[in-house]
Amino acid sequence: WGHVIVEIKTGQRSGSWPIQTAGQQLALQEEVCCPDAKSWRRLAVILLPNGKYKLDHHTKIMDIAVVKAMFLIHHDKYNRIGG
């Protein structure tokens, strides 16, 4: 697999989880110098009340683009308005 990002979660699945792991992937790619997105896997382990767990794989490449867009918008807003 290469690199794996795992979030431990409880409760109902949230659409924000894949965005969180995508942001972590981008940060780690920069930190460990491994830009190849295909060598990364992202998932959440959902802890269930009965002691079991369920895996939630985050496979959409678009999540990375969404995070990059969020950073770009924040950066642009900060520079236009002046932090």
Buried (B, 14 or more C-beta within 10 A) or exposed (E): EEBEBEBEBEEEEEEEBBBBBBBBBBEBBEEEEBEEEEEBBBBBEBBEEEEEEEEBEBEEEEBBEBBEEEEEEEEEEEEEEEE
